[in-house]
Amino acid sequence: MESQTIIESAVKQTNELPIVNGLYFMSPSDAHFLLQDISAVVMRSQYPVDNQDVYVCFGAKLQGLIHINEIKSITIDEFRQTYEKHKIRDITRELRWGRKEPLFMYSFDIKELFKPAKTYNYQHGHFTLVTNIRVEENGQS
């Protein structure tokens, strides 16, 4: 009977896995994109987060939670044609990525905005995909 309880507990934990990944943004304007009227972000790399909920990270703060619906490889021309979705100007694209192709457009839905922002187990470094996120106990800034 005890082994059955352990198995049921493991199954319950598996079905209720916490969200552990996040996308890290380098500037406050990028991280606060949630406050704008956009439905996609553009990045130079593709990360394995399609059809997943991910945190929006800036520094040691979590700004919110989004659901990545689709990740699409795009050309510079497609980048320009989809401006209304991501609101990134061409000059900003030039500064960030030059003429690099393809770029990747992440379409998303906002699930929750954190006001105030939540703290997490932030580690210094240069990365875009943050893994193994744990929201700190008090969770507030």
The first five atom37 places (N, CA, C, CB, O) and aatype in JSON, in Angstrom:
{
  "aatype": [12, 6, 15, 5, 16, 9, 9, 6, 15, 0, 19, 11, 5, 16, 2, 6, 10, 14, 9, 19, 2, 7, 10, 18, 13, 12, 15, 14, 15, 3, 0, 8, 13, 10, 10, 5, 3, 9, 15, 0, 19, 19, 12, 1, 15, 5, 18, 14, 19, 3, 2, 5, 3, 19, 18, 19, 4, 13, 7, 0, 11, 10, 5, 7, 10, 9, 8, 9, 2, 6, 9, 11, 15, 9, 16, 9, 3, 6, 13, 1, 5, 16, 18, 6, 11, 8, 11, 9, 1, 3, 9, 16, 1, 6, 10, 1, 17, 7, 1, 11, 6, 14, 10, 13, 12, 18, 15, 13, 3, 9, 11, 6, 10, 13, 11, 14, 0, 11, 16, 18, 2, 18, 5, 8, 7, 8, 13, 16, 10, 19, 16, 2, 9, 1, 19, 6, 6, 2, 7, 5, 15],
  "atom_mask": [
    [1, 1, 1, 1, 1],
    [1, 1, 1, 1, 1],
    [1, 1, 1, 1, 1],
    [1, 1, 1, 1, 1],
    [1, 1, 1, 1, 1],
    [1, 1, 1, 1, 1],
    [1, 1, 1, 1, 1],
    [1, 1, 1, 1, 1],
    [1, 1, 1, 1, 1],
    [1, 1, 1, 1, 1],
    [1, 1, 1, 1, 1],
    [1, 1, 1, 1, 1],
    [1, 1, 1, 1, 1],
    [1, 1, 1, 1, 1],
    [1, 1, 1, 1, 1],
    [1, 1, 1, 1, 1],
    [1, 1, 1, 1, 1],
    [1, 1, 1, 1, 1],
    [1, 1, 1, 1, 1],
    [1, 1, 1, 1, 1],
    [1, 1, 1, 1, 1],
    [1, 1, 1, 0, 1],
    [1, 1, 1, 1, 1],
    [1, 1, 1, 1, 1],
    [1, 1, 1, 1, 1],
    [1, 1, 1, 1, 1],
    [1, 1, 1, 1, 1],
    [1, 1, 1, 1, 1],
    [1, 1, 1, 1, 1],
    [1, 1, 1, 1, 1],
    [1, 1, 1, 1, 1],
    [1, 1, 1, 1, 1],
    [1, 1, 1, 1, 1],
    [1, 1, 1, 1, 1],
    [1, 1, 1, 1, 1],
    [1, 1, 1, 1, 1],
    [1, 1, 1, 1, 1],
    [1, 1, 1, 1, 1],
    [1, 1, 1, 1, 1],
    [1, 1, 1, 1, 1],
    [1, 1, 1, 1, 1],
    [1, 1, 1, 1, 1],
    [1, 1, 1, 1, 1],
    [1, 1, 1, 1, 1],
    [1, 1, 1, 1, 1],
    [1, 1, 1, 1, 1],
    [1, 1, 1, 1, 1],
    [1, 1, 1, 1, 1],
    [1, 1, 1, 1, 1],
    [1, 1, 1, 1, 1],
    [1, 1, 1, 1, 1],
    [1, 1, 1, 1, 1],
    [1, 1, 1, 1, 1],
    [1, 1, 1, 1, 1],
    [1, 1, 1, 1, 1],
    [1, 1, 1, 1, 1],
    [1, 1, 1, 1, 1],
    [1, 1, 1, 1, 1],
    [1, 1, 1, 0, 1],
    [1, 1, 1, 1, 1],
    [1, 1, 1, 1, 1],
    [1, 1, 1, 1, 1],
    [1, 1, 1, 1, 1],
    [1, 1, 1, 0, 1],
    [1, 1, 1, 1, 1],
    [1, 1, 1, 1, 1],
    [1, 1, 1, 1, 1],
    [1, 1, 1, 1, 1],
    [1, 1, 1, 1, 1],
    [1, 1, 1, 1, 1],
    [1, 1, 1, 1, 1],
    [1, 1, 1, 1, 1],
    [1, 1, 1, 1, 1],
    [1, 1, 1, 1, 1],
    [1, 1, 1, 1, 1],
    [1, 1, 1, 1, 1],
    [1, 1, 1, 1, 1],
    [1, 1, 1, 1, 1],
    [1, 1, 1, 1, 1],
    [1, 1, 1, 1, 1],
    [1, 1, 1, 1, 1],
    [1, 1, 1, 1, 1],
    [1, 1, 1, 1, 1],
    [1, 1, 1, 1, 1],
    [1, 1, 1, 1, 1],
    [1, 1, 1, 1, 1],
    [1, 1, 1, 1, 1],
    [1, 1, 1, 1, 1],
    [1, 1, 1, 1, 1],
    [1, 1, 1, 1, 1],
    [1, 1, 1, 1, 1],
    [1, 1, 1, 1, 1],
    [1, 1, 1, 1, 1],
    [1, 1, 1, 1, 1],
    [1, 1, 1, 1, 1],
    [1, 1, 1, 1, 1],
    [1, 1, 1, 1, 1],
    [1, 1, 1, 0, 1],
    [1, 1, 1, 1, 1],
    [1, 1, 1, 1, 1],
    [1, 1, 1, 1, 1],
    [1, 1, 1, 1, 1],
    [1, 1, 1, 1, 1],
    [1, 1, 1, 1, 1],
    [1, 1, 1, 1, 1],
    [1, 1, 1, 1, 1],
    [1, 1, 1, 1, 1],
    [1, 1, 1, 1, 1],
    [1, 1, 1, 1, 1],
    [1, 1, 1, 1, 1],
    [1, 1, 1, 1, 1],
    [1, 1, 1, 1, 1],
    [1, 1, 1, 1, 1],
    [1, 1, 1, 1, 1],
    [1, 1, 1, 1, 1],
    [1, 1, 1, 1, 1],
    [1, 1, 1, 1, 1],
    [1, 1, 1, 1, 1],
    [1, 1, 1, 1, 1],
    [1, 1, 1, 1, 1],
    [1, 1, 1, 1, 1],
    [1, 1, 1, 1, 1],
    [1, 1, 1, 1, 1],
    [1, 1, 1, 1, 1],
    [1, 1, 1, 0, 1],
    [1, 1, 1, 1, 1],
    [1, 1, 1, 1, 1],
    [1, 1, 1, 1, 1],
    [1, 1, 1, 1, 1],
    [1, 1, 1, 1, 1],
    [1, 1, 1, 1, 1],
    [1, 1, 1, 1, 1],
    [1, 1, 1, 1, 1],
    [1, 1, 1, 1, 1],
    [1, 1, 1, 1, 1],
    [1, 1, 1, 1, 1],
    [1, 1, 1, 1, 1],
    [1, 1, 1, 1, 1],
    [1, 1, 1, 0, 1],
    [1, 1, 1, 1, 1],
    [1, 1, 1, 1, 1]
  ],
  "atom_positions": [
    [[0.82, -1.2, 0.0], [0.0, 0.0, 0.0], [0.86, 1.26, 0.0], [-0.93, 0.0, 1.2], [0.53, 2.24, -0.65]],
    [[1.98, 1.22, 0.74], [2.86, 2.38, 0.8], [3.44, 2.7, -0.58], [3.98, 2.14, 1.8], [3.55, 3.88, -0.93]],
    [[3.83, 1.68, -1.36], [4.39, 1.92, -2.7], [3.34, 2.55, -3.61], [4.91, 0.6, -3.31], [3.68, 3.38, -4.46]],
    [[2.07, 2.19, -3.45], [1.0, 2.79, -4.25], [0.88, 4.28, -3.96], [-0.35, 2.07, -3.97], [0.7, 5.09, -4.87]],
    [[1.0, 4.65, -2.68], [0.94, 6.06, -2.28], [2.1, 6.84, -2.89], [0.95, 6.2, -0.75], [1.91, 7.96, -3.35]],
    [[3.28, 6.26, -2.9], [4.46, 6.91, -3.48], [4.25, 7.11, -4.98], [5.74, 6.07, -3.22], [4.55, 8.18, -5.51]],
    [[3.73, 6.1, -5.66], [3.48, 6.21, -7.1], [2.44, 7.28, -7.38], [3.02, 4.85, -7.67], [2.62, 8.09, -8.29]],
    [[1.34, 7.3, -6.63], [0.31, 8.31, -6.82], [0.87, 9.71, -6.58], [-0.88, 8.05, -5.9], [0.53, 10.65, -7.3]],
    [[1.72, 9.85, -5.58], [2.34, 11.14, -5.29], [3.24, 11.58, -6.44], [3.14, 11.08, -3.97], [3.24, 12.75, -6.83]],
    [[4.01, 10.64, -6.99], [4.9, 10.95, -8.12], [4.1, 11.36, -9.34], [5.8, 9.75, -8.45], [4.48, 12.29, -10.05]],
    [[3.0, 10.67, -9.61], [2.15, 11.0, -10.75], [1.55, 12.39, -10.55], [1.03, 9.95, -10.93], [1.51, 13.19, -11.49]],
    [[1.1, 12.68, -9.35], [0.52, 13.99, -9.07], [1.55, 15.08, -9.29], [-0.03, 14.06, -7.63], [1.24, 16.1, -9.9]],
    [[2.78, 14.89, -8.82], [3.84, 15.88, -9.01], [4.17, 16.05, -10.49], [5.1, 15.46, -8.24], [4.42, 17.17, -10.94]],
    [[4.19, 14.98, -11.25], [4.48, 15.05, -12.67], [3.42, 15.86, -13.4], [4.58, 13.65, -13.28], [3.75, 16.64, -14.3]],
    [[2.17, 15.7, -13.03], [1.09, 16.44, -13.67], [1.06, 17.91, -13.27], [-0.23, 15.8, -13.35], [0.41, 18.71, -13.94]],
    [[1.73, 18.27, -12.2], [1.72, 19.64, -11.72], [3.11, 20.24, -11.73], [1.14, 19.7, -10.32], [3.49, 20.95, -10.8]],
    [[3.88, 19.96, -12.78], [5.23, 20.49, -12.86], [5.21, 22.01, -12.85], [5.95, 19.96, -14.11], [4.39, 22.61, -13.54]],
    [[6.09, 22.63, -12.09], [6.15, 24.09, -12.09], [6.77, 24.59, -13.39], [6.96, 24.59, -10.87], [7.48, 23.86, -14.08]],
    [[6.5, 25.84, -13.71], [7.14, 26.46, -14.87], [8.57, 26.75, -14.46], [6.39, 27.77, -15.34], [8.79, 27.39, -13.43]],
    [[9.53, 26.29, -15.22], [10.92, 26.45, -14.82], [11.76, 27.22, -15.84], [11.52, 25.11, -14.58], [12.92, 27.51, -15.55]],
    [[11.23, 27.55, -16.99], [12.0, 28.26, -18.01], [11.52, 29.69, -18.14], [11.9, 27.55, -19.35], [10.37, 30.02, -17.83]],
    [[12.42, 30.53, -18.6], [12.07, 31.92, -18.84], [12.89, 32.47, -19.99], [0.0, 0.0, 0.0], [13.94, 31.91, -20.33]],
    [[12.43, 33.55, -20.58], [13.18, 34.26, -21.6], [13.71, 35.53, -20.96], [12.3, 34.58, -22.87], [12.95, 36.32, -20.39]],
    [[15.03, 35.72, -21.05], [15.7, 36.85, -20.41], [15.85, 37.98, -21.42], [17.08, 36.43, -19.85], [16.31, 37.77, -22.54]],
    [[15.47, 39.17, -21.01], [15.58, 40.34, -21.88], [16.63, 41.29, -21.31], [14.21, 41.06, -22.02], [16.7, 41.5, -20.1]],
    [[17.44, 41.85, -22.2], [18.6, 42.64, -21.79], [18.27, 44.06, -21.36], [19.57, 42.68, -22.91], [19.04, 44.68, -20.62]],
    [[17.16, 44.59, -21.81], [16.85, 45.98, -21.44], [15.46, 46.06, -20.83], [16.96, 46.91, -22.67], [14.6, 45.23, -21.11]],
    [[15.25, 47.07, -20.0], [13.92, 47.22, -19.39], [12.82, 47.38, -20.43], [13.92, 48.42, -18.45], [11.71, 46.88, -20.23]],
    [[13.12, 48.06, -21.53], [12.08, 48.24, -22.55], [11.69, 46.91, -23.17], [12.56, 49.2, -23.64], [10.52, 46.68, -23.47]],
    [[12.66, 46.02, -23.35], [12.34, 44.69, -23.87], [11.5, 43.9, -22.88], [13.62, 43.93, -24.21], [10.5, 43.29, -23.25]],
    [[11.9, 43.91, -21.62], [11.19, 43.14, -20.6], [9.79, 43.68, -20.35], [11.98, 43.13, -19.3], [8.89, 42.93, -19.97]],
    [[9.61, 44.96, -20.57], [8.3, 45.55, -20.32], [7.44, 45.58, -21.57], [8.47, 46.95, -19.77], [6.43, 46.29, -21.62]],
    [[7.85, 44.8, -22.58], [7.05, 44.72, -23.81], [5.63, 44.29, -23.5], [7.69, 43.75, -24.81], [4.71, 44.56, -24.27]],
    [[5.45, 43.63, -22.38], [4.11, 43.16, -22.01], [3.13, 44.31, -21.86], [4.17, 42.36, -20.72], [1.92, 44.13, -21.99]],
    [[3.66, 45.49, -21.6], [2.78, 46.64, -21.41], [2.36, 47.25, -22.73], [3.47, 47.69, -20.55], [1.48, 48.11, -22.77]],
    [[2.98, 46.8, -23.82], [2.66, 47.32, -25.14], [1.65, 46.42, -25.82], [3.92, 47.46, -25.99], [1.31, 45.34, -25.33]],
    [[1.19, 46.89, -26.94], [0.21, 46.13, -27.71], [0.92, 45.28, -28.77], [-0.82, 47.08, -28.37], [0.85, 45.58, -29.96]],
    [[1.6, 44.23, -28.32], [2.3, 43.35, -29.26], [1.9, 41.9, -28.98], [3.84, 43.51, -29.15], [1.41, 41.56, -27.91]],
    [[2.11, 41.07, -29.98], [1.76, 39.66, -29.85], [2.93, 38.74, -30.18], [0.58, 39.33, -30.74], [2.76, 37.53, -30.29]],
    [[4.14, 39.33, -30.35], [5.31, 38.52, -30.7], [6.58, 39.25, -30.28], [5.34, 38.21, -32.21], [6.61, 40.47, -30.18]],
    [[7.63, 38.48, -30.04], [8.97, 39.03, -29.86], [9.87, 38.36, -30.88], [9.5, 38.8, -28.39], [9.59, 37.25, -31.33]],
    [[10.94, 39.04, -31.23], [11.89, 38.51, -32.21], [13.22, 38.31, -31.51], [12.04, 39.46, -33.44], [13.67, 39.15, -30.73]],
    [[13.85, 37.17, -31.8], [15.16, 36.84, -31.24], [16.04, 36.3, -32.36], [15.03, 35.82, -30.08], [15.55, 35.9, -33.41]],
    [[17.34, 36.28, -32.1], [18.24, 35.78, -33.14], [18.42, 34.26, -33.09], [19.58, 36.44, -33.0], [18.99, 33.67, -34.0]],
    [[17.93, 33.65, -32.02], [18.07, 32.2, -31.88], [16.72, 31.56, -31.58], [19.08, 31.85, -30.78], [15.79, 32.22, -31.11]],
    [[16.64, 30.27, -31.86], [15.43, 29.52, -31.55], [15.69, 28.68, -30.31], [14.99, 28.64, -32.75], [16.68, 27.96, -30.24]],
    [[14.79, 28.77, -29.34], [14.91, 28.02, -28.1], [13.73, 27.05, -27.99], [14.96, 28.97, -26.87], [12.66, 27.32, -28.54]],
    [[13.91, 25.94, -27.3], [12.86, 24.91, -27.22], [11.74, 25.25, -26.25], [13.47, 23.59, -26.83], [11.56, 24.57, -25.24]],
    [[10.99, 26.31, -26.56], [9.92, 26.73, -25.66], [8.57, 26.87, -26.37], [10.28, 28.05, -25.01], [7.63, 27.43, -25.81]],
    [[8.48, 26.36, -27.6], [7.21, 26.5, -28.31], [6.13, 25.68, -27.61], [7.35, 26.06, -29.79], [6.36, 24.58, -27.13]],
    [[4.94, 26.27, -27.57], [3.78, 25.7, -26.9], [4.02, 25.47, -25.41], [3.41, 24.39, -27.56], [3.58, 24.48, -24.84]],
    [[4.73, 26.42, -24.79], [5.02, 26.33, -23.35], [4.74, 27.66, -22.69], [6.48, 25.91, -23.11], [4.74, 28.71, -23.33]],
    [[4.5, 27.61, -21.38], [4.44, 28.81, -20.56], [5.86, 29.12, -20.13], [3.49, 28.62, -19.33], [6.6, 28.23, -19.71]],
    [[6.26, 30.39, -20.23], [7.59, 30.82, -19.81], [7.49, 32.15, -19.08], [8.56, 30.93, -21.02], [6.6, 32.95, -19.34]],
    [[8.42, 32.35, -18.15], [8.51, 33.63, -17.45], [9.19, 34.66, -18.35], [9.27, 33.47, -16.12], [9.98, 34.3, -19.23]],
    [[8.9, 35.93, -18.12], [9.61, 37.03, -18.75], [10.55, 37.58, -17.69], [8.62, 38.15, -19.31], [10.1, 38.08, -16.66]],
    [[11.86, 37.47, -17.94], [12.87, 37.82, -16.95], [13.61, 39.09, -17.35], [13.86, 36.67, -16.76], [13.94, 39.28, -18.52]],
    [[13.88, 39.95, -16.38], [14.76, 41.09, -16.56], [15.53, 41.27, -15.27], [13.98, 42.39, -16.95], [14.94, 41.54, -14.22]],
    [[16.84, 41.11, -15.33], [17.64, 41.15, -14.11], [17.16, 40.07, -13.16], [0.0, 0.0, 0.0], [16.93, 38.93, -13.57]],
    [[17.01, 40.42, -11.91], [16.59, 39.45, -10.9], [15.08, 39.43, -10.7], [17.27, 39.75, -9.58], [14.6, 38.96, -9.68]],
    [[14.34, 39.95, -11.66], [12.88, 40.05, -11.53], [12.15, 39.3, -12.64], [12.46, 41.52, -11.54], [12.6, 39.24, -13.79]],
    [[11.03, 38.73, -12.27], [10.11, 38.12, -13.23], [9.0, 39.13, -13.46], [9.55, 36.74, -12.71], [8.32, 39.54, -12.52]],
    [[8.81, 39.53, -14.73], [7.83, 40.55, -15.07], [6.44, 39.98, -15.32], [8.29, 41.32, -16.27], [5.43, 40.67, -15.18]],
    [[6.4, 38.69, -15.71], [5.11, 38.09, -16.02], [5.28, 36.69, -16.56], [0.0, 0.0, 0.0], [6.38, 36.12, -16.55]],
    [[4.19, 36.16, -17.04], [4.14, 34.81, -17.58], [3.44, 34.87, -18.93], [3.42, 33.83, -16.6], [2.35, 35.44, -19.05]],
    [[4.07, 34.29, -19.95], [3.47, 34.25, -21.28], [3.42, 32.81, -21.77], [4.27, 35.13, -22.27], [4.15, 31.95, -21.29]],
    [[2.55, 32.57, -22.73], [2.47, 31.26, -23.39], [2.98, 31.43, -24.81], [1.0, 30.67, -23.36], [2.43, 32.21, -25.58]],
    [[4.04, 30.7, -25.15], [4.59, 30.75, -26.51], [3.74, 29.85, -27.39], [6.1, 30.32, -26.54], [3.69, 28.63, -27.19]],
    [[3.07, 30.45, -28.36], [2.19, 29.69, -29.26], [2.94, 29.07, -30.42], [1.09, 30.59, -29.79], [2.69, 27.93, -30.8]],
    [[3.88, 29.83, -30.97], [4.58, 29.37, -32.17], [5.91, 30.1, -32.27], [3.73, 29.6, -33.45], [6.02, 31.27, -31.88]],
    [[6.91, 29.42, -32.78], [8.19, 30.03, -33.1], [8.39, 29.86, -34.6], [9.39, 29.39, -32.28], [8.37, 28.74, -35.12]],
    [[8.57, 30.97, -35.29], [8.65, 30.94, -36.75], [9.96, 31.58, -37.21], [7.44, 31.67, -37.38], [10.32, 32.67, -36.77]],
    [[10.65, 30.89, -38.1], [11.85, 31.43, -38.72], [11.43, 32.5, -39.74], [12.69, 30.3, -39.41], [10.56, 32.25, -40.57]],
    [[12.05, 33.7, -39.66], [11.67, 34.77, -40.58], [12.9, 35.43, -41.22], [10.84, 35.82, -39.84], [13.99, 35.44, -40.65]],
    [[12.69, 35.97, -42.4], [13.72, 36.73, -43.11], [13.63, 38.19, -42.67], [13.55, 36.59, -44.66], [12.71, 38.57, -41.94]],
    [[14.57, 38.99, -43.12], [14.52, 40.42, -42.82], [13.29, 41.05, -43.45], [15.79, 41.14, -43.31], [12.65, 41.91, -42.83]],
    [[12.94, 40.64, -44.67], [11.72, 41.16, -45.29], [10.48, 40.8, -44.48], [11.58, 40.62, -46.72], [9.6, 41.64, -44.28]],
    [[10.41, 39.57, -44.0], [9.27, 39.15, -43.17], [9.27, 39.91, -41.84], [9.31, 37.62, -42.91], [8.21, 40.23, -41.31]],
    [[10.46, 40.19, -41.31], [10.58, 40.99, -40.1], [9.9, 42.35, -40.31], [12.07, 41.19, -39.71], [9.12, 42.8, -39.48]],
    [[10.21, 42.97, -41.43], [9.63, 44.28, -41.74], [8.12, 44.18, -41.94], [10.28, 44.88, -43.0], [7.38, 45.06, -41.5]],
    [[7.66, 43.12, -42.58], [6.23, 42.94, -42.86], [5.41, 42.66, -41.6], [6.03, 41.81, -43.85], [4.21, 42.9, -41.57]],
    [[6.05, 42.15, -40.56], [5.34, 41.78, -39.34], [5.56, 42.79, -38.2], [5.78, 40.39, -38.88], [5.35, 42.46, -37.03]],
    [[5.97, 44.0, -38.54], [6.24, 45.03, -37.54], [5.1, 45.19, -36.53], [6.51, 46.36, -38.23], [5.35, 45.34, -35.34]],
    [[3.87, 45.17, -36.99], [2.72, 45.38, -36.1], [2.63, 44.3, -35.01], [1.43, 45.4, -36.91], [2.02, 44.54, -33.97]],
    [[3.22, 43.15, -35.24], [3.18, 42.08, -34.22], [4.25, 42.29, -33.14], [3.38, 40.72, -34.88], [3.99, 42.02, -31.97]],
    [[5.46, 42.75, -33.53], [6.57, 42.83, -32.58], [7.0, 44.25, -32.23], [7.74, 42.1, -33.12], [7.64, 44.45, -31.19]],
    [[6.68, 45.24, -33.04], [6.98, 46.66, -32.81], [8.47, 46.96, -32.64], [6.24, 47.14, -31.59], [8.84, 47.92, -31.96]],
    [[9.33, 46.16, -33.25], [10.77, 46.43, -33.22], [11.11, 47.15, -34.52], [11.61, 45.1, -33.06], [10.85, 46.64, -35.62]],
    [[11.71, 48.33, -34.4], [12.05, 49.1, -35.58], [13.24, 48.5, -36.31], [12.34, 50.54, -35.21], [14.05, 47.79, -35.72]],
    [[13.32, 48.79, -37.58], [14.4, 48.26, -38.41], [15.77, 48.7, -37.91], [14.21, 48.69, -39.86], [16.73, 47.93, -37.96]],
    [[15.87, 49.92, -37.43], [17.16, 50.4, -36.92], [17.59, 49.61, -35.68], [17.08, 51.9, -36.59], [18.78, 49.36, -35.49]],
    [[16.63, 49.23, -34.85], [16.93, 48.41, -33.67], [17.39, 47.02, -34.11], [15.7, 48.3, -32.74], [18.33, 46.47, -33.54]],
    [[16.73, 46.47, -35.12], [17.16, 45.17, -35.66], [18.59, 45.24, -36.16], [16.23, 44.72, -36.78], [19.38, 44.34, -35.9]],
    [[18.93, 46.31, -36.88], [20.29, 46.49, -37.41], [21.32, 46.52, -36.28], [20.39, 47.79, -38.23], [22.36, 45.87, -36.37]],
    [[21.01, 47.27, -35.21], [21.94, 47.38, -34.09], [22.12, 46.05, -33.36], [21.45, 48.43, -33.11], [23.23, 45.72, -32.95]],
    [[21.04, 45.29, -33.22], [21.1, 44.03, -32.47], [21.68, 42.88, -33.29], [19.72, 43.65, -32.0], [22.54, 42.13, -32.82]],
    [[21.19, 42.75, -34.53], [21.5, 41.53, -35.28], [22.12, 41.76, -36.65], [20.26, 40.74, -35.45], [22.44, 40.8, -37.35]],
    [[22.3, 43.02, -37.04], [22.87, 43.29, -38.36], [21.98, 42.71, -39.46], [0.0, 0.0, 0.0], [20.76, 42.91, -39.45]],
    [[22.59, 42.01, -40.4], [21.85, 41.42, -41.51], [21.63, 39.92, -41.29], [22.59, 41.66, -42.83], [21.3, 39.2, -42.24]],
    [[21.81, 39.45, -40.06], [21.67, 38.02, -39.77], [20.29, 37.51, -40.14], [21.95, 37.75, -38.29], [19.27, 38.12, -39.82]],
    [[20.28, 36.39, -40.81], [19.04, 35.67, -41.12], [19.3, 34.2, -40.89], [18.55, 35.94, -42.6], [20.44, 33.76, -41.08]],
    [[18.34, 33.42, -40.51], [16.99, 33.87, -40.17], [16.96, 34.45, -38.76], [15.99, 32.73, -40.29], [17.86, 34.23, -37.96]],
    [[15.91, 35.18, -38.49], [15.55, 35.58, -37.14], [14.38, 34.69, -36.73], [15.18, 37.12, -37.04], [13.82, 33.98, -37.56]],
    [[14.02, 34.73, -35.46], [12.93, 33.87, -34.99], [11.89, 34.72, -34.28], [13.47, 32.77, -34.05], [12.19, 35.46, -33.35]],
    [[10.65, 34.59, -34.74], [9.54, 35.33, -34.16], [8.74, 34.39, -33.26], [8.64, 35.94, -35.27], [8.25, 33.34, -33.69]],
    [[8.62, 34.78, -32.0], [7.91, 34.03, -30.99], [6.54, 34.67, -30.78], [8.7, 33.96, -29.66], [6.46, 35.74, -30.19]],
    [[5.49, 34.03, -31.25], [4.12, 34.53, -31.02], [3.68, 34.06, -29.64], [3.12, 34.02, -32.13], [3.95, 32.92, -29.25]],
    [[3.01, 34.94, -28.9], [2.66, 34.59, -27.52], [1.33, 35.21, -27.11], [3.75, 35.05, -26.57], [0.8, 36.11, -27.77]],
    [[0.8, 34.69, -26.01], [-0.33, 35.27, -25.31], [0.13, 35.56, -23.89], [-1.58, 34.31, -25.32], [0.88, 34.79, -23.3]],
    [[-0.32, 36.68, -23.36], [0.0, 37.02, -21.97], [-0.91, 36.21, -21.05], [-0.16, 38.56, -21.7], [-2.13, 36.2, -21.21]],
    [[-0.3, 35.52, -20.1], [-1.08, 34.76, -19.13], [-1.25, 35.55, -17.84], [-0.42, 33.41, -18.84], [-2.32, 35.54, -17.23]],
    [[-0.18, 36.23, -17.41], [-0.24, 36.97, -16.15], [0.87, 38.01, -16.12], [-0.14, 36.02, -14.94], [2.0, 37.73, -16.52]],
    [[0.55, 39.2, -15.63], [1.55, 40.24, -15.37], [1.79, 40.28, -13.87], [1.08, 41.63, -15.91], [0.85, 40.2, -13.08]],
    [[3.06, 40.41, -13.47], [3.38, 40.44, -12.05], [3.6, 41.89, -11.62], [4.65, 39.57, -11.74], [4.56, 42.53, -12.02]],
    [[2.67, 42.37, -10.79], [2.79, 43.72, -10.24], [2.57, 43.63, -8.74], [1.76, 44.7, -10.9], [1.44, 43.46, -8.29]],
    [[3.63, 43.75, -7.98], [5.01, 44.03, -8.38], [5.68, 42.79, -8.97], [5.81, 44.54, -7.19], [5.17, 41.68, -8.87]],
    [[6.83, 43.03, -9.6], [7.59, 41.93, -10.18], [8.01, 40.95, -9.09], [8.83, 42.46, -10.94], [8.17, 41.33, -7.93]],
    [[8.19, 39.68, -9.48], [8.61, 38.65, -8.53], [10.11, 38.42, -8.63], [7.84, 37.33, -8.78], [10.71, 38.59, -9.69]],
    [[10.7, 38.03, -7.52], [12.12, 37.69, -7.52], [12.29, 36.2, -7.73], [12.8, 38.13, -6.2], [11.4, 35.41, -7.43]],
    [[13.44, 35.82, -8.27], [13.73, 34.41, -8.53], [15.21, 34.14, -8.31], [13.31, 34.03, -9.97], [15.97, 35.05, -7.99]],
    [[15.61, 32.91, -8.47], [16.98, 32.49, -8.25], [17.89, 32.96, -9.39], [17.06, 30.95, -8.1], [18.45, 32.15, -10.13]],
    [[18.02, 34.26, -9.53], [18.78, 34.89, -10.6], [20.26, 34.58, -10.48], [18.56, 36.41, -10.59], [20.82, 34.6, -9.38]],
    [[20.89, 34.27, -11.62], [22.33, 34.06, -11.66], [22.9, 34.95, -12.74], [22.69, 32.55, -11.92], [22.37, 35.02, -13.85]],
    [[24.0, 35.64, -12.42], [24.63, 36.53, -13.39], [25.17, 35.72, -14.56], [25.76, 37.34, -12.73], [25.61, 34.58, -14.4]],
    [[25.14, 36.3, -15.73], [25.67, 35.66, -16.92], [24.98, 36.19, -18.15], [0.0, 0.0, 0.0], [24.05, 36.99, -18.06]],
    [[25.45, 35.76, -19.3], [24.86, 36.19, -20.57], [24.07, 35.02, -21.15], [25.96, 36.68, -21.58], [24.65, 34.02, -21.59]],
    [[22.77, 35.14, -21.14], [21.92, 34.07, -21.64], [20.57, 34.65, -22.03], [21.75, 32.96, -20.59], [20.19, 35.73, -21.58]],
    [[19.86, 33.92, -22.87], [18.52, 34.34, -23.25], [17.5, 33.37, -22.68], [18.38, 34.43, -24.78], [16.44, 33.79, -22.21]],
    [[17.81, 32.08, -22.71], [16.93, 31.08, -22.12], [17.39, 30.83, -20.69], [16.92, 29.77, -22.95], [18.52, 30.38, -20.47]],
    [[16.53, 31.1, -19.74], [16.84, 30.87, -18.33], [16.15, 29.57, -17.93], [16.38, 32.08, -17.41], [14.95, 29.41, -18.14]],
    [[16.91, 28.65, -17.36], [16.34, 27.36, -16.98], [16.34, 27.23, -15.45], [17.12, 26.2, -17.62], [17.03, 27.96, -14.75]],
    [[15.55, 26.3, -14.98], [15.49, 25.97, -13.55], [15.12, 27.16, -12.67], [16.81, 25.4, -13.09], [15.71, 27.36, -11.61]],
    [[14.16, 27.95, -13.12], [13.72, 29.1, -12.33], [12.93, 28.62, -11.12], [12.87, 30.06, -13.18], [12.06, 27.75, -11.21]],
    [[13.25, 29.23, -10.0], [12.48, 29.02, -8.78], [12.09, 30.4, -8.26], [13.3, 28.2, -7.71], [12.96, 31.22, -7.97]],
    [[10.81, 30.64, -8.15], [10.33, 31.91, -7.59], [10.68, 31.9, -6.11], [8.77, 32.1, -7.8], [10.42, 30.93, -5.41]],
    [[11.28, 33.0, -5.64], [11.7, 33.06, -4.23], [10.49, 33.06, -3.31], [12.57, 34.3, -3.97], [9.39, 33.46, -3.7]],
    [[10.72, 32.62, -2.12], [9.64, 32.37, -1.16], [8.66, 33.53, -1.03], [10.23, 32.08, 0.19], [7.45, 33.34, -1.15]],
    [[9.18, 34.73, -0.79], [8.26, 35.86, -0.67], [7.77, 36.3, -2.05], [8.92, 37.04, 0.06], [6.69, 36.87, -2.18]],
    [[8.58, 36.02, -3.09], [8.18, 36.23, -4.46], [7.99, 37.67, -4.88], [0.0, 0.0, 0.0], [7.73, 37.93, -6.05]],
    [[8.12, 38.62, -3.98], [7.85, 40.02, -4.31], [9.12, 40.83, -4.21], [6.78, 40.6, -3.4], [10.06, 40.47, -3.5]],
    [[9.12, 41.95, -4.93], [10.27, 42.85, -4.87], [10.13, 43.81, -3.71], [10.42, 43.63, -6.19], [11.0, 44.65, -3.49]]
  ]
}
